[in-house]
Amino acid sequence: MQFRERAGTVAGMDAPGYMQQALDAARTAAEYGEVPVGAVVVDASSGHVLAVASNRVEQDRDPTAHAEILAIRAAARDLKTPRLSGCDLYVTLEPCAMCAQAIAFARIRRLVFGAYDPKGGGVEHGARVFSQPTCHHAPDVVGGMEEAACAEILKEFFAGLR
């Protein structure tokens, strides 16, 4: 069953530490002129970080090179399976509809995201992918983890473009 919770800790996990790694990846993306989003895939049973990624849309010239997609791909390669049912995903921004669908297809156990995205989000906003009857898997969702820090890096990035 899916649950929604704003901010706080995720039971039994070093969630703030994983989100800090995602924030570091987001900062790296910003250094390369990418929208600063970072993602971390964690093996939920061991707490081992399987993958860390940041947006590479411009660098790779690939509209699908979002941090979540790249982290899911890397973790699936590492585990040699397309299903990550024992994994949690930490991402600095509410995933878009494309990434939310990839999260569902990968069978991610829990999604923890930082900043909410009223314009482009696909979880709490927009398409609300996990709420659709056609969605075959909905992860547990925790929104608002380190929300202020995640939102600030995005605000700074876009202010610099103006």
Secondary structure, 3 states (H helix, E strand, C coil): CCCCCECCCCCCCCHHHHHHHHHHHHHHHHHCCCCCCEEEEEECCCCCEEEEEECCHHHHCCCCCCHHHHHHHHHHHHHCCCCCCCEEEEEEECCCHHHHHHHHHHCCCEEEEEECCCCCCCCCCCCCHHHCCCCCCCCEEEECCCHHHHHHHHHHHHHHHC
